[in-house]
Amino acid sequence: MLPRHSQSRPASSFVKIVEVGPRDGLQNEQRPISPAIKAELINRLARAGMRNIEVGSFVSPKWVPQMAGTSEVLSLIEPVANASYSVLVPNQKGLDDVLNLLSRNSSPPPITEIAVFTSATDAFSKANTNATVAESLARLAPVVRVALDAGLRVRGYVSVIITCPYSGRVDPRRVREVARELLKMGCYEVSLGDTTGAGTPASVRAVLEEVTKDISVSQLAGHFHDTNGTALANIKTALDFGLRAFDASVGGLGGCPYSPGATGNVATEDVVYALMGEDSYGDVGEPYSDSPVVQGPAWDVGPVSLPLLADTGSWISSVLTRETTSRAGKALLARKERERRLSESAQAKL
Ligand SMILES: CC(C)(COP(=O)([O-])OP(=O)([O-])OC[C@H]1O[C@@H](n2cnc3c(N)ncnc32)[C@H](O)[C@@H]1OP(=O)([O-])[O-])[C@@H](O)C(=O)NCCC(=O)NCCSC(=O)C[C@@](C)(O)CC(=O)[O-]
């Protein structure tokens, strides 16, 4: 059955969601997580319909020990058609490791894209990569060139677009300058990272007003951590601005090791629900008849199944011995449980 609003959607309503849970979501976990669990997470996300997944990083294991087994994770991925799998790379060594794996004759990993990252402040850049912003840009330029020559797509990140945990409030002009440098190098898109999750609709609007002075919204993505519960409001602000790409992390996993106190990314399930409403429930029950929902046309987020995503968020959270922080995930699982009980009691009455 077609989702209720699919026929009335304008063609421009597609919103790309980049699932960053396996990388951004897990990199800060203190206990080692096995490559098999990480690969299982990635495979479940792909089966749930996520078509852009950042699966790990080739960074120094001394800096981020949790990402050390990424090459083994890659060997366990069961690639899904039309899915793009990417990895984070900080320098030439990281790219060389990726290219070595890709040049293998037997079963090269399904990587089609890398992501490079820098920051809007020197203080954060030094803490995260042992280099100032200028040094990191100089380091990344040849990396991007070699990756593009090898046929990989390259995405860029600018961290701390609102507030830096080390140097405070960030000047939006700096965000624009750094994003422009990444695009000049050849990144097809720059993801603007509210690393600390300090952003509000007003501060996000201020950054976007500045950044879009000379960068097209089609080259920008939003990456909002949900530390203060404002991530969805920030996504709405960015959507109104014309951005159509957002990063999210299943179950709301994550946090950056160099942004103390910041919580995970906005939960993927919450973004899917916010963009699609009850259309995203699929076969999990009919809309509540006592609350007629008046909806405008939903956004198109691709072939995503919210029920499968919610199961995935709940599964990985239980592996990490915690609860999912996704509100939509919890609500949907509660709804499923209610449907199950109703059907059991209906069966019992027969
Ligand atoms: C950039 C470096 C490497 C500089 O770190 P460094 O210590 O200056 O590097 P180095 O070149 O001096 O090398 C030191 C050691 O690391 C090794 N090394 C060097 N490079 C690699 C590599 N690629 N892979 C594996 N090993 C590597 C290298 O071989 C050497 O090993 P040793 O000789 O001592 O045994 C380091 O600072 C680093 O890896 N930083 C990454 C930190 C990180 O991953 N942070 C989290 C991701 S960013 C983020 O989460 C924000 C984002 C993207 O989500 C958006 C947002 O929310 O804002």
The ligand as a Tripos MOL2 file, in Angstrom:
@<TRIPOS>MOLECULE
LIG
   58    60     1     0     0
SMALL
NO_CHARGES

@<TRIPOS>ATOM
      1 C1         44.4650   13.3920   13.0460 C.3       1 LIG1
      2 C2         45.2810   12.5640   14.0200 C.3       1 LIG1
      3 C3         45.7220   11.2530   13.3990 C.3       1 LIG1
      4 C4         46.5280   13.3760   14.3600 C.3       1 LIG1
      5 O1         47.1710   12.8170   15.5090 O.3       1 LIG1
      6 P1         48.7520   12.9530   15.7420 P.3       1 LIG1
      7 O2         49.0460   12.2970   17.0420 O.co2     1 LIG1
      8 O3         49.1390   14.3750   15.5430 O.co2     1 LIG1
      9 O4         49.2390   12.0870   14.4930 O.3       1 LIG1
     10 P2         50.6500   11.6040   14.0410 P.3       1 LIG1
     11 O5         50.6790   11.7590   12.5660 O.co2     1 LIG1
     12 O6         51.7360   12.2390   14.8660 O.co2     1 LIG1
     13 O7         50.5970   10.0480   14.3910 O.3       1 LIG1
     14 C5         50.5720    9.5750   15.7200 C.3       1 LIG1
     15 C6         50.3040    8.0790   15.6820 C.3       1 LIG1
     16 O8         48.9960    7.8230   15.1620 O.3       1 LIG1
     17 C7         49.1000    7.0010   13.9810 C.3       1 LIG1
     18 N1         48.1120    7.4640   13.0130 N.ar      1 LIG1
     19 C8         48.0600    8.6790   12.4330 C.ar      1 LIG1
     20 N2         47.0110    8.7270   11.6080 N.ar      1 LIG1
     21 C9         46.4110    7.5310   11.6690 C.ar      1 LIG1
     22 C10        45.2700    6.9900   11.0260 C.ar      1 LIG1
     23 N3         44.5260    7.7120   10.1710 N.pl3     1 LIG1
     24 N4         44.9220    5.7340   11.3090 N.ar      1 LIG1
     25 C11        45.6510    4.9750   12.1850 C.ar      1 LIG1
     26 N5         46.7400    5.4500   12.8320 N.ar      1 LIG1
     27 C12        47.1140    6.7110   12.5550 C.ar      1 LIG1
     28 C13        50.5180    7.1970   13.4950 C.3       1 LIG1
     29 O9         50.9080    6.0990   12.6930 O.3       1 LIG1
     30 C14        51.2690    7.3140   14.7810 C.3       1 LIG1
     31 O10        51.4190    6.0140   15.3260 O.3       1 LIG1
     32 P3         52.7540    5.6270   16.1500 P.3       1 LIG1
     33 O11        53.8910    5.8400   15.2000 O.co2     1 LIG1
     34 O12        52.7840    6.5670   17.3210 O.co2     1 LIG1
     35 O13        52.5000    4.2050   16.5390 O.co2     1 LIG1
     36 C15        44.5070   12.2910   15.3300 C.3       1 LIG1
     37 O14        44.3030   13.5010   15.9820 O.3       1 LIG1
     38 C16        43.1700   11.6550   15.0750 C.2       1 LIG1
     39 O15        43.0890   10.5120   14.6280 O.2       1 LIG1
     40 N6         42.0800   12.3790   15.3720 N.am      1 LIG1
     41 C17        40.7270   11.8820   15.1410 C.3       1 LIG1
     42 C18        39.8330   12.2750   16.2590 C.3       1 LIG1
     43 C19        38.4420   11.7870   15.9970 C.2       1 LIG1
     44 O16        38.2110   10.7800   15.3540 O.2       1 LIG1
     45 N7         37.4460   12.5320   16.5300 N.am      1 LIG1
     46 C20        36.0640   12.1840   16.3760 C.3       1 LIG1
     47 C21        35.5610   12.3840   14.9730 C.3       1 LIG1
     48 S1         35.1320   14.0700   14.6000 S.3       1 LIG1
     49 C22        33.5740   14.2450   15.2660 C.2       1 LIG1
     50 O17        33.0900   13.3780   15.9450 O.2       1 LIG1
     51 C23        32.7760   15.4630   14.8970 C.3       1 LIG1
     52 C24        31.7380   15.1850   13.8130 C.3       1 LIG1
     53 C25        32.4010   14.8130   12.4950 C.3       1 LIG1
     54 O18        30.9030   14.0900   14.1740 O.3       1 LIG1
     55 C26        30.8600   16.4220   13.5750 C.3       1 LIG1
     56 C27        30.4050   17.1340   14.8460 C.2       1 LIG1
     57 O19        29.6320   16.5790   15.6330 O.co2     1 LIG1
     58 O20        30.8950   18.2410   15.0420 O.co2     1 LIG1
@<TRIPOS>BOND
     1     1     2 1
     2     2     3 1
     3     2     4 1
     4     2    36 1
     5     4     5 1
     6     5     6 1
     7     6     7 2
     8     6     8 1
     9     6     9 1
    10     9    10 1
    11    10    11 2
    12    10    12 1
    13    10    13 1
    14    13    14 1
    15    14    15 1
    16    15    16 1
    17    15    30 1
    18    16    17 1
    19    17    18 1
    20    17    28 1
    21    18    19 ar
    22    18    27 ar
    23    19    20 ar
    24    20    21 ar
    25    21    22 ar
    26    21    27 ar
    27    22    23 1
    28    22    24 ar
    29    24    25 ar
    30    25    26 ar
    31    26    27 ar
    32    28    29 1
    33    28    30 1
    34    30    31 1
    35    31    32 1
    36    32    33 2
    37    32    34 1
    38    32    35 1
    39    36    37 1
    40    36    38 1
    41    38    39 2
    42    38    40 1
    43    40    41 1
    44    41    42 1
    45    42    43 1
    46    43    44 2
    47    43    45 1
    48    45    46 1
    49    46    47 1
    50    47    48 1
    51    48    49 1
    52    49    50 2
    53    49    51 1
    54    51    52 1
    55    52    53 1
    56    52    54 1
    57    52    55 1
    58    55    56 1
    59    56    57 2
    60    56    58 1
@<TRIPOS>SUBSTRUCTURE
     1 LIG1         1 GROUP 0 **** ****
